[in-house]
Amino acid sequence: MEAAAYATRIAFVVELAEHLHAYGTTAQRLEGALVGVATELGLELEPFSNPTGVILSFSDPTRPPGDSDTTRVIRLPPGDTDLAKLCEADRIADEVVAGRLDIAAGHAALRALERPPTARNNLVQVLGFGLVAASIAGLLRLPWLDIGTAGATGLLIGLLELATRGRPQAREAGEALAALAAGFVAILVATFVGPLNLNTVIIAALIVMVPGMALTNAVNELTSNHLISGTARFAGALATLMKLTVGSGLALALAHFAGIEPQVRAWRPQPDIVEWVSVLLAAFSFAVLFRARWQDYPVVVAAAVGGYLISRLGGQHFGSPAGIFLSALLLTAAGNGYARWAQRPGALVRVPGILMLVPGSASLRGVMNLVQQQDATLGQVAALGVLNILLALVAGLLFGNLLLPTRRNL
């Protein structure tokens, strides 16, 4: 490591930071991972991470203070979960630190991860949008028409997301456009085909874009004293909720202006078997959307199903918040244990398991009801419900790390 040029070591850490940020790593885990790698490479590093960028201040401990100070300011878009690339970046960093891979070769390997997705990858992602929407609707025991409508709308939203990729102006309004499309499809089906659980179908179709994980990560960062990153992430999640609400509200307003009155009902007739099959399909679809390697599908699916079952059974015996707390506690400990045993990122267990618990749908439903009915009381009730879920989740994350401390930041 000492033989490697100072600039070469810095370039590797900077490249690693960009990749970990792009794959949705939270501030405290990203900074911890970078400091660990930098220390092994003989660098002193002071990182600062936020949802839209990273600042890295390097120095060489073998030189006089101030003689080798180097700072990198990197502007980045908010990250998106990519479990396969996260695991590969972690493996490359381990190989470089262990000396089994040259730093220059490790840097080249990280750069190779930037290859654009193939047409097959894009098709799988679009199908994943439809599958997760349909499975969430089944998980909520909606009628078959509702499930079919949610699945078809999910496919449409997946195509819309693909079409706006690489177009900054369209991407800024992507959530609002998706909600507008979901609202129009649901309204047309409810008007001309049959009655729907309207808001629930819209939420199921939009579930991939609902910022439940962002809200959870934001509160987690705040409790870890990463105040700027947590505040920024929380504000970003609220902005996404507002865009989704604006899009769906605009669809309803335009339908009312055109004299279209959808048939709305509250009916959930499905038997238990539909719910359990939907749990498996939802877990599988999250593995697809999180771009996990197919070899990791059993781990991701087991974590997602396990998180739901623990929350469900715990909620039946001790109440819903206690069930969420217990699930987050055990999943966090299990993720840390997997990282120790397998020497791979615990995110493979932690992220998909916790995703089944996050308060995204509850928060979106609350904001939609508040805007549609203009009733502040409904908004307060929804906010309190979301707060209870967030508190239970964060408590589980904190005490899970105490129950079985992690030896790996990812």
C-alpha positions in Angstrom: 0.0 0.0 0.0 2.8 2.4 0.8 4.2 1.8 -2.7 1.0 2.9 -4.3 0.9 6.5 -5.3 -1.0 8.8 -2.9 -3.2 10.1 -5.8 -4.0 6.5 -6.8 -5.2 5.6 -3.4 -7.3 8.7 -3.2 -8.8 8.0 -6.7 -9.8 4.5 -5.5 -11.6 5.8 -2.4 -13.4 8.5 -4.3 -14.6 5.9 -6.9 -15.8 3.6 -4.1 -17.6 6.5 -2.5 -19.5 7.3 -5.7 -20.6 3.7 -6.1 -21.7 3.2 -2.5 -23.7 6.4 -2.6 -25.3 5.4 -6.0 -26.4 2.1 -4.4 -28.5 3.8 -1.7 -26.1 3.5 1.3 -27.1 5.6 4.3 -24.7 8.3 5.5 -23.4 6.6 8.6 -22.7 3.3 6.9 -21.2 4.9 3.8 -18.9 7.1 5.9 -17.9 4.2 8.2 -17.1 2.0 5.2 -15.0 4.7 3.5 -13.0 5.5 6.7 -12.3 1.8 7.1 -11.0 1.3 3.6 -9.0 4.6 3.7 -7.3 3.6 6.9 -6.3 0.2 5.5 -4.8 2.1 2.5 -2.7 4.4 4.7 -4.9 7.5 4.3 -6.5 9.8 6.8 -10.1 10.6 5.7 -12.8 12.9 7.0 -16.0 12.2 5.0 -19.2 14.1 4.8 -22.1 12.4 3.1 -25.6 13.7 2.2 -28.3 12.4 -0.2 -27.0 14.6 -3.1 -23.3 14.5 -2.7 -20.1 13.5 -0.8 -17.2 15.7 0.5 -14.0 13.8 1.2 -11.0 15.4 2.9 -7.8 13.3 2.6 -4.3 13.6 4.2 -1.2 11.4 4.3 -0.3 10.6 7.9 3.4 10.1 6.9 3.7 13.7 5.8 3.7 17.0 7.9 0.2 18.3 8.8 -1.2 20.3 5.9 1.4 19.2 3.4 -0.8 16.6 1.7 -4.4 17.8 2.4 -6.7 17.0 -0.6 -10.4 17.6 -0.7 -12.9 16.2 -3.2 -16.4 17.6 -3.6 -18.7 15.3 -5.5 -22.2 16.2 -6.6 -24.4 13.1 -7.0 -28.0 12.3 -7.6 -29.9 10.5 -4.8 -29.0 6.8 -4.8 -31.1 3.8 -5.6 -30.8 0.4 -4.1 -28.8 -2.0 -6.3 -27.9 -5.1 -4.2 -25.8 -6.8 -6.9 -23.5 -3.9 -7.5 -23.3 -3.1 -3.8 -22.1 -6.6 -3.1 -19.6 -6.4 -6.0 -18.3 -3.0 -4.8 -17.9 -4.4 -1.3 -16.0 -7.5 -2.7 -13.7 -5.3 -4.7 -12.9 -3.1 -1.7 -12.1 -6.2 0.4 -9.8 -7.6 -2.3 -7.9 -4.4 -2.5 -7.6 -4.0 1.2 -6.4 -7.6 1.6 -3.8 -7.0 -1.1 -5.2 -9.6 -3.5 -6.0 -7.0 -6.0 -3.9 -4.1 -7.1 -5.4 -0.6 -6.4 -5.4 0.4 -10.1 -7.1 -2.9 -11.0 -9.6 -2.3 -8.2 -10.3 1.1 -9.5 -10.8 -0.3 -13.0 -13.1 -3.0 -11.6 -15.3 -0.3 -9.9 -15.4 1.7 -13.2 -16.6 -1.4 -15.0 -19.7 -1.5 -12.8 -21.0 1.7 -14.5 -22.0 -0.2 -17.6 -25.6 0.8 -18.7 -28.4 -1.7 -18.2 -29.2 -4.1 -21.1 -32.6 -4.3 -22.9 -33.2 -7.5 -20.9 -32.5 -5.7 -17.6 -34.9 -2.9 -18.5 -37.6 -5.4 -19.4 -37.2 -7.3 -16.2 -37.4 -4.0 -14.2 -40.6 -3.0 -16.0 -42.1 -6.4 -15.3 -41.0 -6.0 -11.7 -43.0 -2.8 -11.4 -46.2 -4.6 -12.5 -45.5 -7.7 -10.3 -44.9 -5.7 -7.1 -48.0 -3.6 -7.7 -50.2 -6.7 -8.2 -48.7 -8.5 -5.2 -49.2 -5.6 -2.9 -52.8 -5.4 -4.0 -53.2 -9.1 -3.3 -51.4 -8.7 0.1 -54.2 -6.1 0.9 -56.8 -8.8 -0.1 -58.3 -6.6 -2.8 -60.7 -8.0 -5.4 -59.4 -9.5 -8.6 -60.3 -6.5 -10.6 -58.4 -4.3 -8.2 -55.4 -6.6 -8.4 -55.4 -6.7 -12.2 -55.8 -2.9 -12.4 -52.9 -2.3 -10.0 -50.7 -4.7 -11.9 -51.4 -3.2 -15.3 -50.9 0.3 -13.9 -47.6 -0.8 -12.4 -46.4 -2.0 -15.8 -47.4 1.4 -17.2 -45.5 3.2 -14.5 -42.4 1.0 -15.2 -42.5 2.0 -18.9 -42.9 5.6 -17.9 -39.9 5.4 -15.6 -37.9 3.9 -18.4 -39.0 6.6 -20.8 -38.0 9.4 -18.5 -34.6 8.0 -17.6 -31.9 10.3 -18.8 -34.3 13.2 -19.3 -33.8 15.6 -16.3 -36.8 17.7 -16.8 -39.2 14.8 -17.2 -37.5 12.9 -14.3 -38.1 15.9 -12.0 -41.8 15.4 -12.5 -41.6 11.6 -12.8 -43.5 10.9 -9.6 -46.3 13.3 -10.4 -46.6 11.9 -13.9 -46.7 8.4 -12.5 -49.4 9.3 -10.0 -51.4 11.1 -12.7 -51.2 8.0 -14.9 -52.2 5.7 -12.0 -55.1 8.0 -11.1 -56.4 8.1 -14.7 -56.2 4.3 -15.2 -58.0 3.6 -11.8 -60.7 6.2 -12.5 -61.4 4.9 -16.0 -61.6 1.3 -14.8 -63.8 2.3 -11.8 -66.1 4.3 -14.1 -66.5 2.0 -17.2 -65.6 -1.5 -15.9 -66.5 -1.9 -12.3 -66.1 -0.4 -8.8 -62.7 -0.3 -7.2 -61.1 0.5 -3.8 -59.8 3.6 -5.6 -57.2 5.1 -3.4 -55.9 1.7 -2.3 -55.4 0.6 -6.0 -53.6 3.9 -6.8 -51.3 3.4 -3.8 -50.6 -0.2 -4.7 -49.7 0.8 -8.3 -47.4 3.6 -7.0 -45.8 1.5 -4.2 -42.4 1.4 -5.8 -42.2 5.2 -5.8 -43.6 5.7 -2.3 -40.7 6.9 -0.1 -41.2 4.7 2.8 -37.6 3.5 2.9 -36.4 7.1 2.5 -38.4 8.2 5.6 -37.0 5.3 7.6 -33.4 6.0 6.5 -33.9 9.7 7.3 -35.0 9.1 10.9 -32.2 6.5 11.2 -29.7 9.0 10.1 -31.1 11.7 12.5 -30.8 9.3 15.4 -27.2 8.5 14.4 -26.4 12.2 14.6 -26.1 12.7 10.9 -28.4 15.6 11.2 -27.8 17.3 7.8 -28.2 14.1 5.8 -31.2 13.0 7.8 -32.9 16.3 7.4 -32.2 16.5 3.7 -33.4 12.9 3.1 -36.6 13.6 5.2 -37.3 16.7 3.1 -36.8 14.7 -0.1 -39.2 12.1 1.1 -41.8 14.7 1.9 -41.3 16.3 -1.6 -41.9 12.9 -3.2 -45.1 12.4 -1.2 -46.3 15.8 -2.3 -45.6 15.1 -6.0 -47.4 11.7 -5.8 -50.4 13.4 -4.1 -50.5 16.2 -6.6 -50.5 13.8 -9.5 -53.3 11.6 -8.1 -55.3 14.7 -7.0 -55.0 16.2 -10.5 -56.3 13.0 -12.1 -59.4 13.1 -9.8 -59.9 16.8 -10.4 -59.7 16.4 -14.2 -62.1 13.5 -14.1 -64.6 15.5 -12.0 -64.3 18.4 -14.4 -65.0 16.0 -17.3 -68.1 14.7 -15.5 -66.6 11.2 -14.9 -67.7 9.8 -11.6 -65.8 6.6 -10.6 -67.5 3.9 -8.6 -65.7 3.5 -5.3 -66.1 0.7 -2.8 -64.4 -0.7 0.3 -64.3 -4.4 -0.2 -61.5 -6.9 0.6 -62.9 -10.4 -0.1 -59.8 -12.5 -0.7 -59.1 -15.6 1.4 -55.9 -16.2 3.4 -54.2 -18.1 0.6 -54.2 -15.1 -1.7 -52.4 -13.0 1.0 -49.7 -15.6 1.6 -49.1 -16.2 -2.2 -48.9 -12.4 -2.5 -46.3 -12.2 0.2 -44.1 -14.6 -1.7 -44.6 -12.7 -5.0 -43.9 -9.4 -3.3 -40.7 -10.7 -1.8 -39.6 -12.1 -5.2 -40.5 -8.8 -7.0 -38.5 -6.8 -4.5 -35.5 -9.0 -5.3 -36.0 -8.1 -8.9 -36.4 -4.4 -8.3 -33.4 -4.3 -6.0 -31.4 -5.9 -8.8 -30.1 -8.7 -6.6 -28.0 -11.5 -8.2 -30.1 -14.5 -8.9 -27.8 -16.5 -6.5 -28.9 -14.1 -3.7 -32.7 -14.4 -4.4 -33.2 -17.0 -1.6 -31.6 -14.7 0.9 -33.6 -11.6 -0.2 -36.9 -13.5 -0.4 -36.4 -15.2 2.9 -35.6 -11.8 4.6 -38.7 -10.1 3.1 -41.0 -13.0 4.0 -39.5 -13.3 7.5 -39.9 -9.6 8.2 -43.5 -9.7 7.2 -44.3 -12.8 9.2 -42.6 -11.6 12.4 -44.4 -8.3 12.1 -47.7 -10.0 11.4 -47.5 -12.5 14.2 -46.0 -10.1 16.7 -48.7 -7.6 15.9 -51.4 -10.1 16.6 -50.0 -10.9 20.0 -48.6 -7.6 21.2 -50.0 -4.9 18.9 -48.9 -3.5 15.5 -46.0 -1.2 16.7 -44.6 -4.0 18.9 -44.7 -6.4 15.9 -42.8 -3.9 13.7 -40.2 -3.2 16.5 -39.6 -7.0 17.0 -39.3 -7.6 13.2 -36.8 -4.6 12.7 -34.9 -5.8 15.8 -34.5 -9.4 14.6 -33.8 -8.4 10.9 -31.1 -5.9 11.9 -29.4 -8.5 14.1 -29.8 -11.1 11.3 -28.3 -8.8 8.8 -25.3 -8.1 11.1 -24.9 -11.8 11.7 -25.0 -12.6 7.9 -22.4 -9.9 7.3 -20.1 -11.6 9.9 -20.7 -15.1 8.7 -20.7 -14.6 5.0 -18.4 -11.6 4.8 -20.9 -9.9 2.6 -23.1 -6.8 3.0 -25.8 -7.3 5.6 -28.0 -5.1 3.4 -29.0 -8.3 1.6 -31.0 -9.2 4.7 -31.7 -5.9 6.3 -33.0 -3.8 3.3 -35.6 -6.2 1.8 -36.8 -7.3 5.3 -37.4 -3.8 6.5 -39.0 -2.7 3.2 -42.0 -4.8 4.1 -42.5 -2.7 7.2 -41.8 0.9 6.1 -44.6 3.5 6.5 -44.7 4.6 2.8 -48.3 3.5 2.0 -49.6 4.8 5.3 -48.0 8.2 4.7 -49.2 8.5 1.2 -52.8 7.5 2.1 -52.8 10.1 4.9 -51.7 12.9 2.6 -54.1 11.9 -0.1 -57.0 11.8 2.3 -56.0 15.2 3.7 -55.9 16.8 0.3 -59.0 15.1 -1.1 -61.3 15.6 2.0 -59.6 18.8 3.3 -59.9 17.5 6.8 -57.0 18.3 9.1 -58.1 15.7 11.6 -57.5 12.9 9.1 -54.1 14.3 8.4 -53.2 14.3 12.1 -54.4 10.7 12.6 -52.4 9.6 9.6 -49.3 11.5 10.8 -49.6 9.9 14.2 -49.8 6.4 12.6 -46.8 7.0 10.5 -44.9 8.3 13.5 -45.7 5.2 15.4 -44.4 3.0 12.6 -41.2 5.1 12.3 -40.5 5.0 16.0 -41.0 1.3 16.1 -38.7 0.8 13.1 -35.9 3.0 14.3 -36.0 1.5 17.8 -35.7 -1.9 16.2 -32.7 -0.8 14.1 -31.0 0.8 17.1 -31.4 -2.1 19.5 -30.8 -4.7 16.8 -27.3 -3.2 16.4 -26.9 -3.5 20.1 -28.1 -7.1 20.2 -25.6 -8.2 17.6 -23.1 -5.4 16.7 -21.9 -5.3 13.2 -18.3 -5.7 12.1 -19.0 -4.4 8.6 -20.6 -1.1 7.8 -22.5 -2.2 4.7 
